[in-house]
Amino acid sequence: MDSGLAGKSPRPGMTTNVWQSMPDKFDITLNINGRDYAVRAEARRTLVDVIRDDCGLTGTHIGCEHGICGACTVILDDEAVRACLMFAVQAQGKKIRTVEGLANGDTLHPIQQAFIDHHGLQCGFCTPGFLMLAVNVLERQPDISDEEILDVLASNLCRCTGYQNIIKAVRAAAAEMRKGAT
């Protein structure tokens, strides 16, 4: 069945040539954990896909791909974001932090150590997202209340732990980070 739209512009007043001249891929530079990654990506590719596939940083996980589970959480210009809900081209010129950037050499970040000490992980699939979410909130609100911690952590999903040890780990990391800041 012919719709009568063949060869016509998708928008009134625009020529088809404008749409046909859009590039298939864009050259972008992503600054991840202080390092620049020059990549060529289609405009439709998500940030999580480019981080994992093009930059080789596989610590950021792909879960639901709908922004619900939080497994893909990264810090973008000091704000925790779901990397599955963002196009990679949107991150050009911004600073991205992933779980690979938390440790300082062989020294774990306090949140990483707290997750180990308080058994805040089991299968580990959701862990990078929880780590990045927790680090972001603790850096922004070092004196966060227990109620606020619960509210923030409720935005990520874990099927294994029952959350209690994750909460204990975040509380311990908050105390450690406050100690280290003085």
N, C-alpha and C positions, 0 to 999 in steps of 0.2 A: 504494500500500500504506500503510495507516494504522499508524503505530508505536505509537499509544495515548498519545503524549506531548503531543498538542496541548493547549495551555493549561496545562500543568503547569510547575512551577518547575524551573529547571535544577539546583537544590540542594534536598535534602530539608530540610524545616522552614522554608524561605523562601517567601514569597509571590511570585507573578509580578509584583505591583505594585512590589516593590523593584527588580527588574531593569528594569522599564519606566520607572522614574523616574530612572534614570541619565542625566545630560546627554549629548547627542551631542557637544558641544564644551565645552572648558574655556578660561576666560580665564586666561592665564598671562603672566608677564613674564620674559623671558630677558635676562640681562645678558651682552651679547656685546661684547668688546673695550672694556669700560668704559661702554657705552651700553645703556640699557634699551629693549627692544622689547616692546610689549604686543601679544600675538597671541591669536587664538582658534583652538584646534587640537583636533582629535579626539584622544582618548586613544591611538589606534592609530598616530598619525603619528610617524615617526622624527624625531630631532633634526636629522639632515642635511636632510631634506625641509623642515622648518620654517625652518632657517637659510637655505636657498637660496630657497625659494618665498615665504615670508612676510616674512622679514627682508631679502631682496634681496642677501645675501652669497653670491655664487656661486663664490667661491674654493675652498670645500670641495667636493670632487667626490664623486659617487656612482659607485662602481665595481661591486663584486660584490654588494653588499647582503647579504652574509653574514659580514662582519667579517674576511675573509681577506686582502683586497688592501691595506687601509690608506689608500686614497685619501681616505677621509672622516675621517681622524684630526683631532681637535680637542683642545685642552687644557681640561679641566673641573676646576676647583678644583685646579690644579697636577698633574693626572694626565692623561696622554695616553689618550684613549678613542676607540673607533670610533663615530662619530655615527650609523651605520646600525644599530647594535645597541641603541640607547637611544631610548626614547620622549621626545619633547620635554617632556612634562609632568614627567618625572623631573629635568629640568634647572632647574626653577623654583627660584630662590633660590641658584643656584650661579653662579660666574664662568666664563664660556666665552671662550676665546681661539681665534680662527680666523686663517688666514693673512693676512687683511686687517689684523689688528692687530699684525703683526710690525714693520713699518716705523715709524719715528718721523718723521712728515711725509715729507719727501723723502729722508731718510736711511734706507737699507736696514738691516735687522738684519744682524749679521755672518753668520748662516747664509744669508741671501738673497744677500749679496755673494759669499760663498764658492761658492755654487752657480753663480753667473755666472762667477767667476774660474776655477773648476776644471771647467767644462762638465759640471756635475752634473745636467743635464737635456737631454732631446731633445724629445719631443713635449709634455712638461709635464703630462700628465694625472696622474701619480702625485706630482708635485713638492709640491703643498701638504701632502699627507699626510707625506711625508718631512721637509719643513721643520718641521712641528709636532711630529713624533716626535723629531727631532733637538734642537730647541729645548728640549723638555721634559726630555730626558735630560741635556743639557748644563747646564741651569739647576740640576738636582738633583745632578748629579755632574760638576762642572767638571774634575776630574782623571781622567776616565774613561779606561780603557786601550783600546788598539786592539782587543783581543779583545772587550771589552765593547761597543764601538761596533759591531763586526761582528754580535754577538749581537742587539743592539737593532734594527739595520737589517734583519736577516733577517726581521723580522715584517711588513715591507711589501714589496709586489711592484712591479717595474718590468720592462716588456717591451722597453725600448729600449736602456738604457745599459750593461748588463753590470755595473752597480753600482760599478765601480772608481772612476769620477769622483765618484760620490755619496760614497763612503768618503773620498776625498781632500778633498772639500768639507767634510765633517763634521769631519775632523781639523783642517783649517785654521780652521774656525769655532771649534772648541774652543780652539785656541791663541789666537785673537783675543779670545775672550770671557774667557779667563784673564788676558790682558794688560789688558783693559779693567776687570777687577775689582780690579786692584791699584792 
